[in-house]
Amino acid sequence: MSFDPQTHPHSELTEKIIGAAMAVHSALGPGLDESIYENAMCLELVYLGINFEQQKCFPVHYRNKIVGTLITDLIIDNKVILELKVSGAI
């Protein structure tokens, strides 16, 4: 898969992330809890030498007041936010 770097500046990184997610799903299969896939994804990213932060919290502001907290699953290389989701059978 090849993208124009001007419109898709992180295409090389996102290709690696997609490959990592496919490797995790291939190994574990469907039907597990989201946290299991997240932990496996972290191991895969470490294996690939990709930097990430897990479960990072950000305050959400509205009219100069904190109205909540955003917790991201993974922030990869300070460029990509990855939110993992598990769905039932299609």
N, CA, C and O atoms as CSV, one atom per row, in Angstrom:
chain,resi,resn,atom,element,x,y,z
A,1,MET,N,N,0.856,-1.169,0.000
A,1,MET,CA,C,0.000,0.000,0.000
A,1,MET,C,C,0.901,1.231,0.000
A,1,MET,O,O,1.835,1.321,0.797
A,2,SER,N,N,0.622,2.174,-0.890
A,2,SER,CA,C,1.443,3.371,-0.981
A,2,SER,C,C,0.560,4.613,-0.973
A,2,SER,O,O,-0.441,4.679,-1.687
A,3,PHE,N,N,0.936,5.587,-0.167
A,3,PHE,CA,C,0.166,6.816,-0.030
A,3,PHE,C,C,1.050,8.013,-0.336
A,3,PHE,O,O,2.272,7.947,-0.206
A,4,ASP,N,N,0.432,9.087,-0.737
A,4,ASP,CA,C,1.120,10.350,-0.949
A,4,ASP,C,C,1.521,10.905,0.423
A,4,ASP,O,O,0.652,11.132,1.265
A,5,PRO,N,N,2.823,11.128,0.664
A,5,PRO,CA,C,3.264,11.608,1.978
A,5,PRO,C,C,2.683,12.960,2.370
A,5,PRO,O,O,2.638,13.289,3.555
A,6,GLN,N,N,2.241,13.744,1.401
A,6,GLN,CA,C,1.654,15.040,1.748
A,6,GLN,C,C,0.254,14.881,2.317
A,6,GLN,O,O,-0.138,15.636,3.207
A,7,THR,N,N,-0.506,13.912,1.820
A,7,THR,CA,C,-1.865,13.712,2.334
A,7,THR,C,C,-1.919,12.650,3.424
A,7,THR,O,O,-2.864,12.622,4.212
A,8,HIS,N,N,-0.923,11.782,3.479
A,8,HIS,CA,C,-0.850,10.725,4.500
A,8,HIS,C,C,0.565,10.709,5.087
A,8,HIS,O,O,1.347,9.808,4.783
A,9,PRO,N,N,0.902,11.700,5.926
A,9,PRO,CA,C,2.287,11.849,6.384
A,9,PRO,C,C,2.808,10.701,7.248
A,9,PRO,O,O,4.022,10.544,7.380
A,10,HIS,N,N,1.934,9.904,7.831
A,10,HIS,CA,C,2.393,8.823,8.707
A,10,HIS,C,C,2.056,7.449,8.126
A,10,HIS,O,O,1.850,6.492,8.873
A,11,SER,N,N,2.000,7.350,6.802
A,11,SER,CA,C,1.567,6.099,6.174
A,11,SER,C,C,2.496,4.927,6.505
A,11,SER,O,O,2.023,3.806,6.688
A,12,GLU,N,N,3.789,5.164,6.585
A,12,GLU,CA,C,4.713,4.073,6.917
A,12,GLU,C,C,4.422,3.543,8.323
A,12,GLU,O,O,4.399,2.332,8.545
A,13,LEU,N,N,4.204,4.453,9.261
A,13,LEU,CA,C,3.888,4.051,10.633
A,13,LEU,C,C,2.542,3.341,10.697
A,13,LEU,O,O,2.419,2.308,11.355
A,14,THR,N,N,1.536,3.881,10.024
A,14,THR,CA,C,0.208,3.254,10.094
A,14,THR,C,C,0.206,1.880,9.435
A,14,THR,O,O,-0.527,0.993,9.871
A,15,GLU,N,N,1.008,1.688,8.397
A,15,GLU,CA,C,1.128,0.353,7.802
A,15,GLU,C,C,1.700,-0.633,8.822
A,15,GLU,O,O,1.243,-1.774,8.900
A,16,LYS,N,N,2.691,-0.205,9.600
A,16,LYS,CA,C,3.266,-1.070,10.638
A,16,LYS,C,C,2.240,-1.371,11.727
A,16,LYS,O,O,2.170,-2.494,12.226
A,17,ILE,N,N,1.446,-0.367,12.095
A,17,ILE,CA,C,0.417,-0.557,13.125
A,17,ILE,C,C,-0.632,-1.556,12.648
A,17,ILE,O,O,-1.028,-2.450,13.395
A,18,ILE,N,N,-1.079,-1.404,11.412
A,18,ILE,CA,C,-2.067,-2.338,10.859
A,18,ILE,C,C,-1.494,-3.749,10.818
A,18,ILE,O,O,-2.182,-4.710,11.161
A,19,GLY,N,N,-0.241,-3.877,10.402
A,19,GLY,CA,C,0.408,-5.189,10.389
A,19,GLY,C,C,0.491,-5.796,11.780
A,19,GLY,O,O,0.280,-6.997,11.952
A,20,ALA,N,N,0.798,-4.968,12.770
A,20,ALA,CA,C,0.872,-5.446,14.154
A,20,ALA,C,C,-0.495,-5.911,14.634
A,20,ALA,O,O,-0.609,-6.957,15.273
A,21,ALA,N,N,-1.531,-5.139,14.328
A,21,ALA,CA,C,-2.888,-5.519,14.738
A,21,ALA,C,C,-3.318,-6.821,14.071
A,21,ALA,O,O,-3.969,-7.659,14.695
A,22,MET,N,N,-2.955,-6.988,12.810
A,22,MET,CA,C,-3.301,-8.227,12.106
A,22,MET,C,C,-2.558,-9.420,12.709
A,22,MET,O,O,-3.121,-10.509,12.824
A,23,ALA,N,N,-1.304,-9.218,13.090
A,23,ALA,CA,C,-0.531,-10.298,13.715
A,23,ALA,C,C,-1.156,-10.709,15.042
A,23,ALA,O,O,-1.264,-11.898,15.341
A,24,VAL,N,N,-1.566,-9.721,15.840
A,24,VAL,CA,C,-2.203,-10.005,17.132
A,24,VAL,C,C,-3.504,-10.763,16.923
A,24,VAL,O,O,-3.750,-11.770,17.587
A,25,HIS,N,N,-4.336,-10.289,16.010
A,25,HIS,CA,C,-5.634,-10.942,15.789
A,25,HIS,C,C,-5.452,-12.338,15.207
A,25,HIS,O,O,-6.200,-13.255,15.547
A,26,SER,N,N,-4.466,-12.504,14.336
A,26,SER,CA,C,-4.190,-13.831,13.770
A,26,SER,C,C,-3.787,-14.823,14.855
A,26,SER,O,O,-4.210,-15.979,14.846
A,27,ALA,N,N,-2.972,-14.358,15.780
A,27,ALA,CA,C,-2.481,-15.239,16.840
A,27,ALA,C,C,-3.548,-15.542,17.884
A,27,ALA,O,O,-3.655,-16.677,18.349
A,28,LEU,N,N,-4.337,-14.538,18.256
A,28,LEU,CA,C,-5.294,-14.710,19.356
A,28,LEU,C,C,-6.692,-15.097,18.893
A,28,LEU,O,O,-7.442,-15.728,19.637
A,29,GLY,N,N,-7.042,-14.721,17.667
A,29,GLY,CA,C,-8.385,-15.007,17.173
A,29,GLY,C,C,-9.413,-14.066,17.775
A,29,GLY,O,O,-9.072,-13.173,18.551
A,30,PRO,N,N,-10.672,-14.270,17.413
A,30,PRO,CA,C,-11.747,-13.388,17.878
A,30,PRO,C,C,-12.273,-13.777,19.253
A,30,PRO,O,O,-11.983,-14.857,19.768
A,31,GLY,N,N,-13.057,-12.865,19.836
A,31,GLY,CA,C,-13.850,-13.199,21.012
A,31,GLY,C,C,-13.253,-12.916,22.367
A,31,GLY,O,O,-13.858,-13.260,23.383
A,32,LEU,N,N,-12.084,-12.300,22.419
A,32,LEU,CA,C,-11.457,-12.022,23.711
A,32,LEU,C,C,-11.792,-10.612,24.179
A,32,LEU,O,O,-12.327,-9.802,23.421
A,33,ASP,N,N,-11.475,-10.336,25.423
A,33,ASP,CA,C,-11.695,-9.013,25.999
A,33,ASP,C,C,-10.737,-8.007,25.361
A,33,ASP,O,O,-9.606,-8.343,25.011
A,34,GLU,N,N,-11.208,-6.776,25.219
A,34,GLU,CA,C,-10.409,-5.715,24.598
A,34,GLU,C,C,-9.055,-5.539,25.281
A,34,GLU,O,O,-8.056,-5.289,24.606
A,35,SER,N,N,-9.005,-5.665,26.593
A,35,SER,CA,C,-7.744,-5.456,27.318
A,35,SER,C,C,-6.690,-6.498,26.937
A,35,SER,O,O,-5.495,-6.204,26.968
A,36,ILE,N,N,-7.117,-7.698,26.581
A,36,ILE,CA,C,-6.167,-8.736,26.154
A,36,ILE,C,C,-5.526,-8.344,24.828
A,36,ILE,O,O,-4.312,-8.456,24.662
A,37,TYR,N,N,-6.350,-7.883,23.882
A,37,TYR,CA,C,-5.807,-7.434,22.599
A,37,TYR,C,C,-4.890,-6.222,22.794
A,37,TYR,O,O,-3.855,-6.113,22.137
A,38,GLU,N,N,-5.268,-5.326,23.686
A,38,GLU,CA,C,-4.440,-4.142,23.941
A,38,GLU,C,C,-3.073,-4.542,24.492
A,38,GLU,O,O,-2.048,-4.033,24.039
A,39,ASN,N,N,-3.055,-5.442,25.458
A,39,ASN,CA,C,-1.781,-5.886,26.030
A,39,ASN,C,C,-0.938,-6.619,24.997
A,39,ASN,O,O,0.281,-6.448,24.955
A,40,ALA,N,N,-1.575,-7.432,24.164
A,40,ALA,CA,C,-0.848,-8.134,23.106
A,40,ALA,C,C,-0.304,-7.140,22.077
A,40,ALA,O,O,0.807,-7.302,21.572
A,41,MET,N,N,-1.092,-6.123,21.778
A,41,MET,CA,C,-0.643,-5.098,20.833
A,41,MET,C,C,0.582,-4.379,21.384
A,41,MET,O,O,1.510,-4.075,20.635
A,42,CYS,N,N,0.593,-4.106,22.672
A,42,CYS,CA,C,1.761,-3.480,23.304
A,42,CYS,C,C,2.997,-4.363,23.153
A,42,CYS,O,O,4.079,-3.870,22.836
A,43,LEU,N,N,2.838,-5.648,23.376
A,43,LEU,CA,C,3.969,-6.567,23.211
A,43,LEU,C,C,4.463,-6.574,21.771
A,43,LEU,O,O,5.669,-6.606,21.523
A,44,GLU,N,N,3.532,-6.544,20.824
A,44,GLU,CA,C,3.906,-6.529,19.404
A,44,GLU,C,C,4.640,-5.239,19.046
A,44,GLU,O,O,5.616,-5.270,18.297
A,45,LEU,N,N,4.182,-4.117,19.572
A,45,LEU,CA,C,4.859,-2.844,19.300
A,45,LEU,C,C,6.265,-2.824,19.892
A,45,LEU,O,O,7.193,-2.312,19.266
A,46,VAL,N,N,6.429,-3.376,21.088
A,46,VAL,CA,C,7.765,-3.494,21.685
A,46,VAL,C,C,8.646,-4.359,20.786
A,46,VAL,O,O,9.790,-4.003,20.500
A,47,TYR,N,N,8.112,-5.490,20.346
A,47,TYR,CA,C,8.848,-6.401,19.459
A,47,TYR,C,C,9.305,-5.678,18.189
A,47,TYR,O,O,10.413,-5.905,17.704
A,48,LEU,N,N,8.445,-4.808,17.657
A,48,LEU,CA,C,8.760,-4.075,16.429
A,48,LEU,C,C,9.618,-2.832,16.675
A,48,LEU,O,O,10.048,-2.175,15.726
A,49,GLY,N,N,9.868,-2.510,17.948
A,49,GLY,CA,C,10.687,-1.344,18.273
A,49,GLY,C,C,9.976,-0.017,18.062
A,49,GLY,O,O,10.610,1.000,17.782
A,50,ILE,N,N,8.644,-0.034,18.199
A,50,ILE,CA,C,7.845,1.178,18.006
A,50,ILE,C,C,7.488,1.757,19.372
A,50,ILE,O,O,6.956,1.048,20.226
A,51,ASN,N,N,7.773,3.025,19.581
A,51,ASN,CA,C,7.467,3.698,20.850
A,51,ASN,C,C,5.972,3.931,20.987
A,51,ASN,O,O,5.285,4.203,20.003
A,52,PHE,N,N,5.471,3.823,22.213
A,52,PHE,CA,C,4.049,4.059,22.462
A,52,PHE,C,C,3.832,4.385,23.928
A,52,PHE,O,O,4.688,4.129,24.775
A,53,GLU,N,N,2.666,4.955,24.207
A,53,GLU,CA,C,2.201,5.167,25.578
A,53,GLU,C,C,0.842,4.498,25.688
A,53,GLU,O,O,0.018,4.594,24.778
A,54,GLN,N,N,0.611,3.825,26.795
A,54,GLN,CA,C,-0.643,3.091,27.008
A,54,GLN,C,C,-1.494,3.789,28.062
A,54,GLN,O,O,-0.990,4.219,29.100
A,55,GLN,N,N,-2.795,3.896,27.778
A,55,GLN,CA,C,-3.781,4.449,28.717
A,55,GLN,C,C,-3.383,5.838,29.221
A,55,GLN,O,O,-3.413,6.102,30.423
A,56,LYS,N,N,-3.017,6.709,28.305
A,56,LYS,CA,C,-2.646,8.082,28.673
A,56,LYS,C,C,-3.912,8.920,28.869
A,56,LYS,O,O,-4.866,8.817,28.097
A,57,CYS,N,N,-3.902,9.744,29.910
A,57,CYS,CA,C,-5.067,10.574,30.259
A,57,CYS,C,C,-4.850,12.020,29.823
A,57,CYS,O,O,-3.763,12.579,29.972
A,58,PHE,N,N,-5.911,12.608,29.282
A,58,PHE,CA,C,-5.907,14.009,28.884
A,58,PHE,C,C,-7.138,14.685,29.456
A,58,PHE,O,O,-8.245,14.173,29.292
A,59,PRO,N,N,-6.977,15.828,30.128
A,59,PRO,CA,C,-8.164,16.559,30.579
A,59,PRO,C,C,-8.878,17.168,29.374
A,59,PRO,O,O,-8.238,17.637,28.433
A,60,VAL,N,N,-10.206,17.156,29.413
A,60,VAL,CA,C,-11.017,17.761,28.356
A,60,VAL,C,C,-11.614,19.047,28.915
A,60,VAL,O,O,-12.261,19.042,29.962
A,61,HIS,N,N,-11.388,20.144,28.204
A,61,HIS,CA,C,-11.841,21.464,28.661
A,61,HIS,C,C,-13.020,21.957,27.829
A,61,HIS,O,O,-13.103,21.713,26.625
A,62,TYR,N,N,-13.908,22.643,28.489
A,62,TYR,CA,C,-15.004,23.353,27.829
A,62,TYR,C,C,-15.221,24.653,28.585
A,62,TYR,O,O,-15.456,24.641,29.793
A,63,ARG,N,N,-15.144,25.756,27.888
A,63,ARG,CA,C,-15.290,27.086,28.499
A,63,ARG,C,C,-14.365,27.253,29.716
A,63,ARG,O,O,-14.768,27.732,30.776
A,64,ASN,N,N,-13.126,26.839,29.513
A,64,ASN,CA,C,-12.077,26.962,30.530
A,64,ASN,C,C,-12.316,26.125,31.785
A,64,ASN,O,O,-11.711,26.386,32.824
A,65,LYS,N,N,-13.170,25.148,31.701
A,65,LYS,CA,C,-13.410,24.226,32.821
A,65,LYS,C,C,-13.129,22.804,32.349
A,65,LYS,O,O,-13.398,22.450,31.201
A,66,ILE,N,N,-12.586,22.004,33.248
A,66,ILE,CA,C,-12.389,20.591,32.927
A,66,ILE,C,C,-13.739,19.894,33.051
A,66,ILE,O,O,-14.380,19.934,34.102
A,67,VAL,N,N,-14.163,19.252,31.954
A,67,VAL,CA,C,-15.463,18.581,31.936
A,67,VAL,C,C,-15.333,17.059,31.906
A,67,VAL,O,O,-16.336,16.345,31.919
A,68,GLY,N,N,-14.119,16.577,31.867
A,68,GLY,CA,C,-13.918,15.135,31.857
A,68,GLY,C,C,-12.484,14.799,31.520
A,68,GLY,O,O,-11.620,15.670,31.422
A,69,THR,N,N,-12.258,13.516,31.347
A,69,THR,CA,C,-10.928,13.020,31.025
A,69,THR,C,C,-11.026,12.063,29.853
A,69,THR,O,O,-11.865,11.162,29.837
A,70,LEU,N,N,-10.161,12.268,28.878
A,70,LEU,CA,C,-10.047,11.349,27.749
A,70,LEU,C,C,-8.918,10.383,28.060
A,70,LEU,O,O,-7.806,10.805,28.376
A,71,ILE,N,N,-9.194,9.100,27.974
A,71,ILE,CA,C,-8.167,8.082,28.189
A,71,ILE,C,C,-7.984,7.339,26.874
A,71,ILE,O,O,-8.891,6.654,26.400
A,72,THR,N,N,-6.801,7.483,26.295
A,72,THR,CA,C,-6.524,6.821,25.021
A,72,THR,C,C,-5.989,5.418,25.282
A,72,THR,O,O,-5.293,5.190,26.272
A,73,ASP,N,N,-6.311,4.484,24.400
A,73,ASP,CA,C,-5.745,3.141,24.530
A,73,ASP,C,C,-4.235,3.207,24.297
A,73,ASP,O,O,-3.448,2.845,25.171
A,74,LEU,N,N,-3.842,3.674,23.111
A,74,LEU,CA,C,-2.422,3.759,22.780
A,74,LEU,C,C,-2.138,5.030,21.991
A,74,LEU,O,O,-2.903,5.402,21.101
A,75,ILE,N,N,-1.051,5.684,22.317
A,75,ILE,CA,C,-0.518,6.759,21.487
A,75,ILE,C,C,0.800,6.227,20.945
A,75,ILE,O,O,1.724,5.932,21.703
A,76,ILE,N,N,0.875,6.111,19.634
A,76,ILE,CA,C,2.011,5.446,19.014
A,76,ILE,C,C,2.941,6.481,18.384
A,76,ILE,O,O,2.551,7.247,17.503
A,77,ASP,N,N,4.171,6.475,18.864
A,77,ASP,CA,C,5.236,7.344,18.358
A,77,ASP,C,C,4.838,8.825,18.381
A,77,ASP,O,O,5.300,9.604,17.548
A,78,ASN,N,N,3.991,9.207,19.322
A,78,ASN,CA,C,3.495,10.592,19.439
A,78,ASN,C,C,2.868,11.111,18.149
A,78,ASN,O,O,2.848,12.317,17.901
A,79,LYS,N,N,2.350,10.178,17.318
A,79,LYS,CA,C,1.775,10.580,16.034
A,79,LYS,C,C,0.392,10.006,15.788
A,79,LYS,O,O,-0.429,10.629,15.115
A,80,VAL,N,N,0.127,8.829,16.323
A,80,VAL,CA,C,-1.123,8.124,16.016
A,80,VAL,C,C,-1.803,7.717,17.315
A,80,VAL,O,O,-1.177,7.126,18.195
A,81,ILE,N,N,-3.090,8.037,17.429
A,81,ILE,CA,C,-3.900,7.553,18.551
A,81,ILE,C,C,-4.615,6.299,18.080
A,81,ILE,O,O,-5.298,6.315,17.056
A,82,LEU,N,N,-4.459,5.217,18.825
A,82,LEU,CA,C,-5.094,3.950,18.472
A,82,LEU,C,C,-6.100,3.583,19.551
A,82,LEU,O,O,-5.740,3.402,20.714
A,83,GLU,N,N,-7.346,3.476,19.162
A,83,GLU,CA,C,-8.415,3.032,20.051
A,83,GLU,C,C,-8.839,1.645,19.592
A,83,GLU,O,O,-9.346,1.481,18.482
A,84,LEU,N,N,-8.637,0.667,20.428
A,84,LEU,CA,C,-8.998,-0.708,20.085
A,84,LEU,C,C,-10.457,-0.958,20.422
A,84,LEU,O,O,-10.963,-0.476,21.436
A,85,LYS,N,N,-11.127,-1.712,19.567
A,85,LYS,CA,C,-12.526,-2.064,19.791
A,85,LYS,C,C,-12.725,-3.541,19.496
A,85,LYS,O,O,-12.092,-4.106,18.605
A,86,VAL,N,N,-13.610,-4.147,20.258
A,86,VAL,CA,C,-13.974,-5.547,20.057
A,86,VAL,C,C,-15.451,-5.568,19.708
A,86,VAL,O,O,-16.261,-4.891,20.343
A,87,SER,N,N,-15.791,-6.344,18.703
A,87,SER,CA,C,-17.209,-6.453,18.342
A,87,SER,C,C,-17.626,-7.914,18.384
A,87,SER,O,O,-16.792,-8.819,18.351
A,88,GLY,N,N,-18.925,-8.124,18.457
A,88,GLY,CA,C,-19.457,-9.476,18.421
A,88,GLY,C,C,-19.394,-10.025,17.011
A,88,GLY,O,O,-18.882,-9.369,16.104
A,89,ALA,N,N,-19.904,-11.203,16.829
A,89,ALA,CA,C,-19.904,-11.833,15.509
A,89,ALA,C,C,-20.720,-11.006,14.527
A,89,ALA,O,O,-21.747,-10.426,14.880
A,90,ILE,N,N,-20.246,-10.962,13.300
A,90,ILE,CA,C,-20.950,-10.210,12.255
A,90,ILE,C,C,-21.845,-11.151,11.477
A,90,ILE,O,O,-22.531,-10.725,10.548
